[in-house]
Structure formats: C-alpha cells, structure tokens
C-alpha cells in the first residue's frame, strides 16, 4: 500500500510503465468536466473509472481484494474512510470472480483505517484487502478516480 498526494504521484512512476501512464493521467485529469464512467487507456490492461457517490456507514460496506490488478484510488472531493488489511486469513463471503477480478470478505476485528481527503490517493496491490466508500464523520459526497493497473502481462 502507498498513500500520498496526487501531485506527488510521479514519484511512483518507477513501479512500471502502466503506473507511470496512470499517474500522468491522474495529474492532468480535468475532473470538473469529466463524467462518471469507465475510460480505457490500454484496453483492459490499464483503465480508470470516474465515480461520484455518497459515502456509507462502515457497517454497510465490505472488504474486497483483487488478484490481477492493482488499484490507484484518488479522491478529488469529499472525505472517504477506507479499511485496509492483508487478505490472507480473511473469511471469504463471495468467492473470487475471475471476470471482475474481485473477492469479498467479512470485516475482520482489526484493520487499519485510512482517511482520504481531496487530492490524496492510495495504491492497493493484489492481495491487499480494502473496504472503500465508508463515511468519515458523516456521509460525504465524493468524486473519485479508480485506476485498474494490470500487474504482469
């Protein structure tokens, strides 16, 4: 996991050419004119989703993890709490869906809370379980970009 400011994303371009391209797009994205939806940069090897939503209580969210993709989740407006832990040892509630590259888990007793506010991002690698879209102190309208970066081929 990596947590940092969007304007410092270029420092992580060394991870791979796909990460470099994602951070370049992230830094230059005109979020105010961008519409919610999915946008492909390199087909399904690198794409991003623009999302707008109201955060929910932790009890209404669930942990998820990916096997093939890393996430770059960047908050542009609002405040979002996210749970974080390693997926190893978690109880599966919904088995892995290869087509969607996602598996869901029960919420563990202990996990790390991450508070993301405007202009911050988190990188979540395969096997790192996370529970996004949770409210901070109260529900918040969030505008976020989530990059899906294929790891490996």
Biotite code that builds the C-alpha atoms (Angstrom):
import biotite.structure as struc

atoms = struc.array([
    struc.Atom([0.000, 0.000, 0.000], chain_id="A", res_id=1, res_name="UNK", atom_name="CA", element="C"),
    struc.Atom([1.085, 3.534, -0.800], chain_id="A", res_id=2, res_name="UNK", atom_name="CA", element="C"),
    struc.Atom([-0.679, 6.688, 0.411], chain_id="A", res_id=3, res_name="UNK", atom_name="CA", element="C"),
    struc.Atom([0.317, 10.118, -0.888], chain_id="A", res_id=4, res_name="UNK", atom_name="CA", element="C"),
    struc.Atom([-0.852, 13.334, -2.552], chain_id="A", res_id=5, res_name="UNK", atom_name="CA", element="C"),
    struc.Atom([-1.936, 13.308, -6.214], chain_id="A", res_id=6, res_name="UNK", atom_name="CA", element="C"),
    struc.Atom([0.665, 15.934, -7.137], chain_id="A", res_id=7, res_name="UNK", atom_name="CA", element="C"),
    struc.Atom([3.412, 13.588, -5.880], chain_id="A", res_id=8, res_name="UNK", atom_name="CA", element="C"),
    struc.Atom([2.244, 10.604, -7.950], chain_id="A", res_id=9, res_name="UNK", atom_name="CA", element="C"),
    struc.Atom([5.054, 10.930, -10.475], chain_id="A", res_id=10, res_name="UNK", atom_name="CA", element="C"),
    struc.Atom([7.446, 9.624, -7.798], chain_id="A", res_id=11, res_name="UNK", atom_name="CA", element="C"),
    struc.Atom([5.792, 6.199, -8.184], chain_id="A", res_id=12, res_name="UNK", atom_name="CA", element="C"),
    struc.Atom([6.162, 6.014, -11.974], chain_id="A", res_id=13, res_name="UNK", atom_name="CA", element="C"),
    struc.Atom([9.132, 3.729, -11.373], chain_id="A", res_id=14, res_name="UNK", atom_name="CA", element="C"),
    struc.Atom([6.722, 0.905, -10.463], chain_id="A", res_id=15, res_name="UNK", atom_name="CA", element="C"),
    struc.Atom([6.001, 0.181, -14.148], chain_id="A", res_id=16, res_name="UNK", atom_name="CA", element="C"),
    struc.Atom([5.165, 1.952, -17.431], chain_id="A", res_id=17, res_name="UNK", atom_name="CA", element="C"),
    struc.Atom([1.460, 1.407, -16.681], chain_id="A", res_id=18, res_name="UNK", atom_name="CA", element="C"),
    struc.Atom([1.769, 3.131, -13.315], chain_id="A", res_id=19, res_name="UNK", atom_name="CA", element="C"),
    struc.Atom([3.698, 5.960, -14.995], chain_id="A", res_id=20, res_name="UNK", atom_name="CA", element="C"),
    struc.Atom([0.904, 6.478, -17.508], chain_id="A", res_id=21, res_name="UNK", atom_name="CA", element="C"),
    struc.Atom([-1.799, 6.275, -14.822], chain_id="A", res_id=22, res_name="UNK", atom_name="CA", element="C"),
    struc.Atom([-0.090, 8.889, -12.649], chain_id="A", res_id=23, res_name="UNK", atom_name="CA", element="C"),
    struc.Atom([0.384, 11.160, -15.662], chain_id="A", res_id=24, res_name="UNK", atom_name="CA", element="C"),
    struc.Atom([-3.332, 10.952, -16.485], chain_id="A", res_id=25, res_name="UNK", atom_name="CA", element="C"),
    struc.Atom([-4.234, 11.388, -12.817], chain_id="A", res_id=26, res_name="UNK", atom_name="CA", element="C"),
    struc.Atom([-2.199, 14.578, -12.504], chain_id="A", res_id=27, res_name="UNK", atom_name="CA", element="C"),
    struc.Atom([-3.579, 16.115, -15.713], chain_id="A", res_id=28, res_name="UNK", atom_name="CA", element="C"),
    struc.Atom([-7.205, 14.966, -15.476], chain_id="A", res_id=29, res_name="UNK", atom_name="CA", element="C"),
    struc.Atom([-9.770, 17.768, -15.658], chain_id="A", res_id=30, res_name="UNK", atom_name="CA", element="C"),
    struc.Atom([-12.067, 16.232, -13.067], chain_id="A", res_id=31, res_name="UNK", atom_name="CA", element="C"),
    struc.Atom([-14.575, 19.114, -13.195], chain_id="A", res_id=32, res_name="UNK", atom_name="CA", element="C"),
    struc.Atom([-15.504, 18.367, -16.801], chain_id="A", res_id=33, res_name="UNK", atom_name="CA", element="C"),
    struc.Atom([-15.084, 14.579, -16.569], chain_id="A", res_id=34, res_name="UNK", atom_name="CA", element="C"),
    struc.Atom([-18.212, 12.448, -16.479], chain_id="A", res_id=35, res_name="UNK", atom_name="CA", element="C"),
    struc.Atom([-18.698, 9.301, -14.427], chain_id="A", res_id=36, res_name="UNK", atom_name="CA", element="C"),
    struc.Atom([-17.836, 6.210, -16.413], chain_id="A", res_id=37, res_name="UNK", atom_name="CA", element="C"),
    struc.Atom([-15.059, 3.858, -17.492], chain_id="A", res_id=38, res_name="UNK", atom_name="CA", element="C"),
    struc.Atom([-12.205, 5.005, -19.717], chain_id="A", res_id=39, res_name="UNK", atom_name="CA", element="C"),
    struc.Atom([-9.673, 2.657, -21.326], chain_id="A", res_id=40, res_name="UNK", atom_name="CA", element="C"),
    struc.Atom([-6.065, 3.749, -21.784], chain_id="A", res_id=41, res_name="UNK", atom_name="CA", element="C"),
    struc.Atom([-4.539, 0.395, -22.806], chain_id="A", res_id=42, res_name="UNK", atom_name="CA", element="C"),
    struc.Atom([-7.648, -1.715, -23.215], chain_id="A", res_id=43, res_name="UNK", atom_name="CA", element="C"),
    struc.Atom([-8.259, -3.765, -20.087], chain_id="A", res_id=44, res_name="UNK", atom_name="CA", element="C"),
    struc.Atom([-4.559, -3.645, -19.150], chain_id="A", res_id=45, res_name="UNK", atom_name="CA", element="C"),
    struc.Atom([-4.936, -0.078, -17.878], chain_id="A", res_id=46, res_name="UNK", atom_name="CA", element="C"),
    struc.Atom([-8.214, 1.740, -17.439], chain_id="A", res_id=47, res_name="UNK", atom_name="CA", element="C"),
    struc.Atom([-9.923, 4.044, -14.993], chain_id="A", res_id=48, res_name="UNK", atom_name="CA", element="C"),
    struc.Atom([-13.357, 4.754, -13.615], chain_id="A", res_id=49, res_name="UNK", atom_name="CA", element="C"),
    struc.Atom([-14.666, 8.131, -12.537], chain_id="A", res_id=50, res_name="UNK", atom_name="CA", element="C"),
    struc.Atom([-17.140, 7.716, -9.693], chain_id="A", res_id=51, res_name="UNK", atom_name="CA", element="C"),
    struc.Atom([-19.440, 10.047, -7.753], chain_id="A", res_id=52, res_name="UNK", atom_name="CA", element="C"),
    struc.Atom([-21.251, 8.761, -4.655], chain_id="A", res_id=53, res_name="UNK", atom_name="CA", element="C"),
    struc.Atom([-22.196, 9.439, -1.059], chain_id="A", res_id=54, res_name="UNK", atom_name="CA", element="C"),
    struc.Atom([-20.118, 7.523, 1.482], chain_id="A", res_id=55, res_name="UNK", atom_name="CA", element="C"),
    struc.Atom([-21.874, 4.981, 3.714], chain_id="A", res_id=56, res_name="UNK", atom_name="CA", element="C"),
    struc.Atom([-21.533, 3.718, 7.289], chain_id="A", res_id=57, res_name="UNK", atom_name="CA", element="C"),
    struc.Atom([-18.816, 1.080, 7.750], chain_id="A", res_id=58, res_name="UNK", atom_name="CA", element="C"),
    struc.Atom([-21.474, -1.500, 8.616], chain_id="A", res_id=59, res_name="UNK", atom_name="CA", element="C"),
    struc.Atom([-22.888, -1.203, 5.087], chain_id="A", res_id=60, res_name="UNK", atom_name="CA", element="C"),
    struc.Atom([-19.575, -1.792, 3.308], chain_id="A", res_id=61, res_name="UNK", atom_name="CA", element="C"),
    struc.Atom([-17.405, -4.894, 2.888], chain_id="A", res_id=62, res_name="UNK", atom_name="CA", element="C"),
    struc.Atom([-13.795, -5.795, 2.301], chain_id="A", res_id=63, res_name="UNK", atom_name="CA", element="C"),
    struc.Atom([-12.622, -6.719, -1.184], chain_id="A", res_id=64, res_name="UNK", atom_name="CA", element="C"),
    struc.Atom([-9.347, -7.691, -2.830], chain_id="A", res_id=65, res_name="UNK", atom_name="CA", element="C"),
    struc.Atom([-8.012, -8.291, -6.313], chain_id="A", res_id=66, res_name="UNK", atom_name="CA", element="C"),
    struc.Atom([-5.674, -10.892, -7.801], chain_id="A", res_id=67, res_name="UNK", atom_name="CA", element="C"),
    struc.Atom([-4.608, -9.467, -11.176], chain_id="A", res_id=68, res_name="UNK", atom_name="CA", element="C"),
    struc.Atom([-4.999, -5.695, -10.793], chain_id="A", res_id=69, res_name="UNK", atom_name="CA", element="C"),
    struc.Atom([-3.614, -3.011, -8.523], chain_id="A", res_id=70, res_name="UNK", atom_name="CA", element="C"),
    struc.Atom([-5.903, -0.093, -7.706], chain_id="A", res_id=71, res_name="UNK", atom_name="CA", element="C"),
    struc.Atom([-4.966, 3.549, -7.616], chain_id="A", res_id=72, res_name="UNK", atom_name="CA", element="C"),
    struc.Atom([-7.867, 5.223, -5.806], chain_id="A", res_id=73, res_name="UNK", atom_name="CA", element="C"),
    struc.Atom([-7.712, 9.025, -5.853], chain_id="A", res_id=74, res_name="UNK", atom_name="CA", element="C"),
    struc.Atom([-10.188, 11.274, -4.055], chain_id="A", res_id=75, res_name="UNK", atom_name="CA", element="C"),
    struc.Atom([-10.808, 14.630, -5.757], chain_id="A", res_id=76, res_name="UNK", atom_name="CA", element="C"),
    struc.Atom([-13.524, 15.951, -3.471], chain_id="A", res_id=77, res_name="UNK", atom_name="CA", element="C"),
    struc.Atom([-15.110, 14.938, -0.202], chain_id="A", res_id=78, res_name="UNK", atom_name="CA", element="C"),
    struc.Atom([-13.799, 12.668, 2.533], chain_id="A", res_id=79, res_name="UNK", atom_name="CA", element="C"),
    struc.Atom([-13.701, 8.878, 2.472], chain_id="A", res_id=80, res_name="UNK", atom_name="CA", element="C"),
    struc.Atom([-12.691, 6.390, 5.121], chain_id="A", res_id=81, res_name="UNK", atom_name="CA", element="C"),
    struc.Atom([-11.265, 3.108, 3.862], chain_id="A", res_id=82, res_name="UNK", atom_name="CA", element="C"),
    struc.Atom([-10.370, -0.033, 5.783], chain_id="A", res_id=83, res_name="UNK", atom_name="CA", element="C"),
    struc.Atom([-7.122, -1.815, 4.934], chain_id="A", res_id=84, res_name="UNK", atom_name="CA", element="C"),
    struc.Atom([-5.589, -5.199, 5.804], chain_id="A", res_id=85, res_name="UNK", atom_name="CA", element="C"),
    struc.Atom([-3.904, -8.161, 4.147], chain_id="A", res_id=86, res_name="UNK", atom_name="CA", element="C"),
    struc.Atom([-6.357, -10.615, 2.554], chain_id="A", res_id=87, res_name="UNK", atom_name="CA", element="C"),
    struc.Atom([-4.521, -13.659, 3.880], chain_id="A", res_id=88, res_name="UNK", atom_name="CA", element="C"),
    struc.Atom([-6.603, -15.344, 6.574], chain_id="A", res_id=89, res_name="UNK", atom_name="CA", element="C"),
    struc.Atom([-9.813, -13.374, 5.955], chain_id="A", res_id=90, res_name="UNK", atom_name="CA", element="C"),
    struc.Atom([-13.119, -15.220, 5.718], chain_id="A", res_id=91, res_name="UNK", atom_name="CA", element="C"),
    struc.Atom([-14.460, -15.218, 2.137], chain_id="A", res_id=92, res_name="UNK", atom_name="CA", element="C"),
    struc.Atom([-18.117, -14.207, 1.763], chain_id="A", res_id=93, res_name="UNK", atom_name="CA", element="C"),
    struc.Atom([-18.223, -14.108, -2.053], chain_id="A", res_id=94, res_name="UNK", atom_name="CA", element="C"),
    struc.Atom([-15.719, -16.319, -3.918], chain_id="A", res_id=95, res_name="UNK", atom_name="CA", element="C"),
    struc.Atom([-13.297, -14.885, -6.430], chain_id="A", res_id=96, res_name="UNK", atom_name="CA", element="C"),
    struc.Atom([-14.929, -13.737, -9.668], chain_id="A", res_id=97, res_name="UNK", atom_name="CA", element="C"),
    struc.Atom([-12.222, -14.006, -12.330], chain_id="A", res_id=98, res_name="UNK", atom_name="CA", element="C"),
    struc.Atom([-14.128, -11.888, -14.862], chain_id="A", res_id=99, res_name="UNK", atom_name="CA", element="C"),
    struc.Atom([-14.376, -8.979, -12.380], chain_id="A", res_id=100, res_name="UNK", atom_name="CA", element="C"),
    struc.Atom([-11.104, -9.772, -10.549], chain_id="A", res_id=101, res_name="UNK", atom_name="CA", element="C"),
    struc.Atom([-12.711, -9.435, -7.138], chain_id="A", res_id=102, res_name="UNK", atom_name="CA", element="C"),
    struc.Atom([-13.307, -11.426, -3.979], chain_id="A", res_id=103, res_name="UNK", atom_name="CA", element="C"),
    struc.Atom([-15.267, -10.219, -0.937], chain_id="A", res_id=104, res_name="UNK", atom_name="CA", element="C"),
    struc.Atom([-14.583, -10.881, 2.750], chain_id="A", res_id=105, res_name="UNK", atom_name="CA", element="C"),
    struc.Atom([-16.132, -10.411, 6.164], chain_id="A", res_id=106, res_name="UNK", atom_name="CA", element="C"),
    struc.Atom([-14.856, -7.426, 8.114], chain_id="A", res_id=107, res_name="UNK", atom_name="CA", element="C"),
    struc.Atom([-12.014, -8.521, 10.394], chain_id="A", res_id=108, res_name="UNK", atom_name="CA", element="C"),
    struc.Atom([-11.839, -7.469, 14.048], chain_id="A", res_id=109, res_name="UNK", atom_name="CA", element="C"),
    struc.Atom([-8.660, -5.465, 13.402], chain_id="A", res_id=110, res_name="UNK", atom_name="CA", element="C"),
    struc.Atom([-7.741, -3.420, 10.346], chain_id="A", res_id=111, res_name="UNK", atom_name="CA", element="C"),
    struc.Atom([-6.096, -0.114, 9.531], chain_id="A", res_id=112, res_name="UNK", atom_name="CA", element="C"),
    struc.Atom([-8.425, 2.830, 8.886], chain_id="A", res_id=113, res_name="UNK", atom_name="CA", element="C"),
    struc.Atom([-7.328, 5.204, 6.106], chain_id="A", res_id=114, res_name="UNK", atom_name="CA", element="C"),
    struc.Atom([-8.821, 8.672, 5.854], chain_id="A", res_id=115, res_name="UNK", atom_name="CA", element="C"),
    struc.Atom([-8.604, 10.030, 2.304], chain_id="A", res_id=116, res_name="UNK", atom_name="CA", element="C"),
    struc.Atom([-9.475, 13.632, 1.551], chain_id="A", res_id=117, res_name="UNK", atom_name="CA", element="C"),
    struc.Atom([-9.313, 15.730, -1.606], chain_id="A", res_id=118, res_name="UNK", atom_name="CA", element="C"),
    struc.Atom([-6.104, 15.361, -3.626], chain_id="A", res_id=119, res_name="UNK", atom_name="CA", element="C"),
    struc.Atom([-4.959, 12.165, -1.863], chain_id="A", res_id=120, res_name="UNK", atom_name="CA", element="C"),
    struc.Atom([-4.551, 8.689, -3.346], chain_id="A", res_id=121, res_name="UNK", atom_name="CA", element="C"),
    struc.Atom([-3.890, 5.149, -2.221], chain_id="A", res_id=122, res_name="UNK", atom_name="CA", element="C"),
    struc.Atom([-2.289, 2.336, -4.241], chain_id="A", res_id=123, res_name="UNK", atom_name="CA", element="C"),
    struc.Atom([-3.575, -1.114, -3.309], chain_id="A", res_id=124, res_name="UNK", atom_name="CA", element="C"),
    struc.Atom([-1.717, -4.098, -4.687], chain_id="A", res_id=125, res_name="UNK", atom_name="CA", element="C"),
    struc.Atom([-3.140, -7.597, -5.324], chain_id="A", res_id=126, res_name="UNK", atom_name="CA", element="C"),
    struc.Atom([-3.790, -9.372, -2.030], chain_id="A", res_id=127, res_name="UNK", atom_name="CA", element="C"),
    struc.Atom([-4.345, -6.147, -0.089], chain_id="A", res_id=128, res_name="UNK", atom_name="CA", element="C"),
    struc.Atom([-7.926, -6.146, 1.163], chain_id="A", res_id=129, res_name="UNK", atom_name="CA", element="C"),
    struc.Atom([-9.708, -2.826, 1.340], chain_id="A", res_id=130, res_name="UNK", atom_name="CA", element="C"),
    struc.Atom([-13.145, -1.511, 2.235], chain_id="A", res_id=131, res_name="UNK", atom_name="CA", element="C"),
    struc.Atom([-13.780, 1.674, 0.214], chain_id="A", res_id=132, res_name="UNK", atom_name="CA", element="C"),
    struc.Atom([-16.598, 4.231, 0.227], chain_id="A", res_id=133, res_name="UNK", atom_name="CA", element="C"),
    struc.Atom([-17.010, 4.442, 4.012], chain_id="A", res_id=134, res_name="UNK", atom_name="CA", element="C"),
    struc.Atom([-18.036, 7.710, 5.620], chain_id="A", res_id=135, res_name="UNK", atom_name="CA", element="C"),
    struc.Atom([-15.613, 9.721, 7.741], chain_id="A", res_id=136, res_name="UNK", atom_name="CA", element="C"),
    struc.Atom([-17.566, 11.543, 10.466], chain_id="A", res_id=137, res_name="UNK", atom_name="CA", element="C"),
    struc.Atom([-20.763, 11.743, 8.448], chain_id="A", res_id=138, res_name="UNK", atom_name="CA", element="C"),
    struc.Atom([-21.888, 10.954, 4.890], chain_id="A", res_id=139, res_name="UNK", atom_name="CA", element="C"),
    struc.Atom([-19.868, 12.860, 2.293], chain_id="A", res_id=140, res_name="UNK", atom_name="CA", element="C"),
    struc.Atom([-20.332, 13.437, -1.426], chain_id="A", res_id=141, res_name="UNK", atom_name="CA", element="C"),
    struc.Atom([-17.164, 12.047, -3.033], chain_id="A", res_id=142, res_name="UNK", atom_name="CA", element="C"),
    struc.Atom([-15.754, 12.336, -6.522], chain_id="A", res_id=143, res_name="UNK", atom_name="CA", element="C"),
    struc.Atom([-13.052, 9.749, -7.091], chain_id="A", res_id=144, res_name="UNK", atom_name="CA", element="C"),
    struc.Atom([-10.980, 8.149, -9.824], chain_id="A", res_id=145, res_name="UNK", atom_name="CA", element="C"),
    struc.Atom([-10.057, 4.467, -9.590], chain_id="A", res_id=146, res_name="UNK", atom_name="CA", element="C"),
    struc.Atom([-7.343, 3.189, -11.916], chain_id="A", res_id=147, res_name="UNK", atom_name="CA", element="C"),
    struc.Atom([-7.066, -0.534, -12.600], chain_id="A", res_id=148, res_name="UNK", atom_name="CA", element="C"),
    struc.Atom([-3.456, -1.422, -13.392], chain_id="A", res_id=149, res_name="UNK", atom_name="CA", element="C"),
    struc.Atom([-2.828, -4.959, -14.647], chain_id="A", res_id=150, res_name="UNK", atom_name="CA", element="C"),
    struc.Atom([0.152, -6.451, -12.842], chain_id="A", res_id=151, res_name="UNK", atom_name="CA", element="C"),
    struc.Atom([2.372, -8.596, -15.058], chain_id="A", res_id=152, res_name="UNK", atom_name="CA", element="C"),
    struc.Atom([1.242, -9.428, -18.582], chain_id="A", res_id=153, res_name="UNK", atom_name="CA", element="C"),
])
